Amino acid sequence: VCLCFRDVPSMDILVWSELPTGAGLGSSAAYAVCLAGALLTACGAVSCPLKEGESTARWTEEELTLINSWAFQGERVIHGNPSGVDNAVGTWGGALRYQSGKITPLKRVPMLRILLTNTKVPRSTKVLVAGVKEKILKFPAIMNPVLDSIDAISQECQSVLEAMPANPSPEYYPVLEELFDINQHHLNVIGVGHPSLDRLCRVTASHGLHSKLTGAGGGGCGITLLRPDTSPLAVEAAKRDLCACGFECWETNIGAPGVTLHHSSSLTAEVLRALSES
């Protein structure tokens, strides 16, 4: 129960997003986290962290925990039985480890540049998960070692990411690229690949870049790692070729901060225009 410290007036809630829905990017969780943060602030259950002259601010750990718990309830309304990963990373940002239902935020991770590509191929997470379970039951001696290997890739990736902030050596990037490639092959083996994702990987590989699926697979989105020294010309050429396939792509970062309160003066002209037109 939300114990409101003051009356909340009736209000209109305006939502603007660049995230495509139903593409495995956690758009519903982003919506739930923002809504929880806004409403809890409006009713005084969490503070308004913006100080005079600040353009952005974040809540305390305790307040973020409350925002996350309500965002999870929103995810339950939308998805029924969510893992809680998407709302957790939307709340705290950065990166986290999810294993056997336990979520552990990683303390220090670098910001990584990526290309995020939407193949626009729809898929059903429920159907894909059922297919993986069927394969495991049918070929346990084959599939379980593959799952163990995927777990080992995750652990190795975590070790690399946690080592990078203290020693930002370019030597880490080839390791991450290899892990991307191995992981993508494994995901194909367990049955969550798709010809559109194979094509995405081939196109980016032709420009010396490494990609893997993200989300449930079976279509949806893929991410392409960009090194700090990746040529802008190579990135533009890759984006051009991906768009020629009918895909949509954006250059962005992973490891960014989580939910943040913004002063209206800090919003971009594009966001302000979109909100004013709604």
C-alpha positions in Angstrom: 0.0 0.0 0.0 1.3 3.4 -0.9 0.9 5.7 2.1 0.5 9.1 0.6 1.8 12.0 2.7 -0.4 14.6 0.9 -3.4 14.5 -1.4 -2.6 13.8 -5.0 -4.7 15.9 -7.5 -6.1 14.3 -10.6 -3.6 14.5 -13.3 -2.8 13.8 -17.0 0.3 11.7 -17.5 2.2 12.3 -20.7 4.5 9.5 -22.0 7.1 9.9 -24.7 9.5 7.2 -25.8 11.9 6.4 -28.5 11.9 2.7 -27.5 10.1 0.4 -29.9 7.5 -1.7 -28.1 7.5 -5.5 -28.3 11.1 -5.7 -29.4 12.7 -7.1 -26.2 14.1 -3.7 -25.1 12.2 -3.5 -21.8 10.0 -0.6 -22.9 7.2 -1.7 -20.6 9.7 -1.7 -17.6 11.0 1.7 -18.6 7.4 3.0 -18.6 6.6 1.3 -15.2 9.8 2.7 -13.5 9.2 6.2 -14.7 5.5 6.1 -13.7 6.4 4.7 -10.3 9.1 7.4 -9.7 6.7 10.2 -10.8 3.7 9.0 -8.8 5.7 8.2 -5.6 7.3 11.7 -5.8 3.9 13.3 -6.4 2.4 11.7 -3.3 5.5 12.4 -1.1 6.4 8.7 -0.6 9.9 9.6 -1.9 11.6 13.0 -1.9 12.0 15.4 -4.8 15.8 15.1 -5.1 16.2 18.1 -7.4 18.1 21.0 -5.7 18.1 24.6 -6.8 20.1 25.0 -10.0 20.4 21.3 -10.7 19.3 19.9 -14.1 19.1 16.2 -13.0 19.1 14.3 -9.8 18.6 10.7 -8.5 16.9 9.3 -5.5 18.5 7.6 -2.5 19.1 3.8 -2.5 16.2 3.3 -0.2 13.9 5.4 -2.4 15.1 3.5 -5.5 14.2 0.2 -3.8 10.6 1.5 -3.3 10.4 2.8 -6.9 11.7 -0.6 -8.1 9.1 -2.6 -6.0 6.2 -0.6 -7.5 7.6 -0.8 -11.0 7.8 -4.6 -10.6 4.1 -4.6 -9.7 3.5 -2.7 -13.0 5.4 -5.3 -14.9 3.3 -8.0 -13.2 0.2 -6.3 -14.5 1.6 -6.2 -18.1 3.4 -9.6 -18.2 2.0 -11.8 -15.5 5.1 -13.4 -14.2 8.2 -11.2 -15.1 11.7 -11.9 -13.8 12.2 -8.4 -12.4 15.4 -7.9 -14.4 14.1 -5.1 -16.7 12.6 -3.0 -14.0 15.7 -3.5 -11.8 18.1 -2.3 -14.5 15.7 0.5 -15.4 15.8 1.7 -11.8 19.5 1.3 -10.9 21.1 1.5 -14.4 24.5 0.1 -15.1 24.6 -3.7 -15.4 23.3 -6.5 -13.2 23.7 -10.2 -12.9 20.6 -12.4 -12.9 21.0 -16.0 -11.7 18.4 -18.4 -10.3 16.0 -15.5 -9.6 18.7 -13.5 -7.7 19.5 -10.0 -9.1 23.0 -8.6 -8.2 24.0 -5.1 -9.5 27.6 -4.9 -10.7 29.3 -2.1 -8.9 31.7 -0.8 -11.5 31.1 -1.2 -15.2 32.2 0.9 -18.2 29.9 2.6 -20.6 30.0 0.6 -23.9 29.1 2.1 -27.3 26.8 -0.1 -29.3 24.7 -0.2 -32.4 21.2 -1.4 -31.4 19.3 -2.9 -34.4 15.6 -3.8 -34.5 15.1 -6.5 -37.2 11.3 -5.7 -36.9 10.6 -9.5 -36.9 8.0 -10.2 -34.2 8.5 -13.0 -31.8 6.8 -14.6 -28.8 9.0 -15.0 -25.7 6.6 -17.7 -24.4 7.0 -19.8 -27.6 10.7 -19.4 -27.7 11.2 -20.4 -24.0 8.9 -23.5 -24.6 11.1 -24.5 -27.5 14.3 -24.3 -25.5 12.7 -26.4 -22.7 11.7 -29.0 -25.3 15.2 -29.2 -26.6 16.7 -29.6 -23.1 14.2 -32.5 -22.4 14.9 -34.1 -25.7 18.7 -33.8 -25.7 19.8 -33.2 -22.1 23.4 -34.5 -22.5 23.8 -32.1 -25.5 21.9 -29.0 -24.3 23.0 -28.8 -20.7 26.7 -28.4 -21.5 25.7 -25.6 -24.0 23.8 -23.9 -21.1 26.8 -24.3 -18.9 29.0 -22.7 -21.5 26.6 -19.7 -21.8 26.8 -19.3 -18.1 30.7 -19.4 -18.3 30.5 -16.7 -21.0 28.4 -14.5 -18.8 30.9 -15.0 -15.9 33.9 -14.2 -18.1 32.1 -11.1 -19.5 31.4 -9.9 -16.0 35.1 -10.3 -15.1 36.1 -8.3 -18.1 33.5 -5.5 -17.5 34.5 -5.2 -13.8 38.2 -5.0 -14.7 37.8 -2.3 -17.4 37.1 0.9 -15.3 40.3 0.5 -13.3 42.4 -0.3 -16.4 40.7 1.0 -19.6 43.0 -1.0 -22.0 41.9 -1.5 -25.6 42.9 -5.2 -25.2 39.6 -5.9 -23.5 37.6 -5.3 -26.6 38.8 -8.2 -28.7 37.9 -10.5 -25.7 34.3 -9.0 -25.6 34.0 -9.4 -29.3 35.0 -13.1 -29.1 32.5 -13.6 -26.3 29.8 -12.0 -28.4 30.5 -14.4 -31.3 30.6 -17.5 -29.1 27.4 -16.5 -27.3 25.6 -15.9 -30.6 26.5 -19.3 -31.9 25.3 -21.0 -28.7 22.0 -19.1 -28.8 21.5 -20.4 -32.3 22.2 -24.0 -31.0 19.5 -23.7 -28.3 17.0 -22.5 -30.9 16.5 -18.8 -30.3 18.2 -17.6 -33.4 16.5 -16.3 -36.6 17.6 -15.8 -40.2 17.2 -12.0 -39.7 19.7 -12.1 -36.8 22.1 -14.2 -38.9 21.9 -11.5 -41.6 22.5 -8.8 -39.0 25.6 -10.6 -37.8 26.9 -11.1 -41.4 26.3 -7.4 -42.4 28.1 -6.1 -39.3 30.9 -8.6 -39.7 31.6 -7.4 -43.2 32.5 -4.0 -41.5 34.7 -5.7 -38.9 32.0 -5.5 -36.2 30.7 -8.2 -33.8 27.0 -8.7 -33.0 24.7 -10.9 -31.0 20.9 -11.1 -30.3 19.4 -9.4 -27.2 16.2 -10.2 -25.5 14.3 -13.3 -26.3 15.7 -13.8 -29.8 13.7 -15.3 -32.7 13.9 -11.9 -34.4 13.6 -8.8 -32.3 16.8 -6.9 -31.7 20.6 -7.4 -31.8 23.5 -5.4 -30.4 26.8 -4.6 -32.1 29.8 -3.7 -30.0 31.7 -0.6 -31.1 35.3 -0.1 -29.9 36.4 3.4 -28.8 38.6 3.4 -31.9 35.9 2.1 -34.3 36.0 4.3 -37.4 32.9 6.6 -37.7 32.9 5.7 -41.4 32.6 2.0 -40.6 29.7 2.7 -38.2 27.9 4.8 -40.8 28.5 2.1 -43.5 27.2 -0.6 -41.2 24.1 1.5 -40.4 23.4 2.1 -44.0 23.7 -1.6 -44.9 21.5 -2.6 -42.0 18.8 -0.1 -43.0 19.0 -1.4 -46.5 17.9 -4.8 -45.0 14.7 -3.2 -43.7 16.1 -3.0 -40.2 16.1 0.1 -37.9 19.2 1.0 -35.9 20.5 3.5 -33.4 23.9 4.3 -32.0 23.6 4.3 -28.2 25.4 3.3 -24.9 24.9 0.5 -22.4 25.8 0.9 -18.7 24.0 4.3 -18.4 22.4 5.6 -15.1 19.0 4.4 -14.1 15.8 6.4 -13.5 16.6 10.1 -13.1 14.5 13.2 -12.3 15.0 15.9 -14.9 14.3 19.6 -14.7 12.4 20.8 -17.8 15.4 22.9 -18.7 17.6 19.8 -19.2 15.2 18.2 -21.7 16.2 18.2 -25.4 14.3 20.3 -27.9 13.0 17.0 -29.5 11.5 15.8 -26.2 10.0 19.1 -25.3 8.4 19.3 -28.8 7.0 15.8 -28.6 5.5 16.5 -25.1 4.0 19.8 -26.2 2.4 18.3 -29.2 0.8 15.4 -27.3 
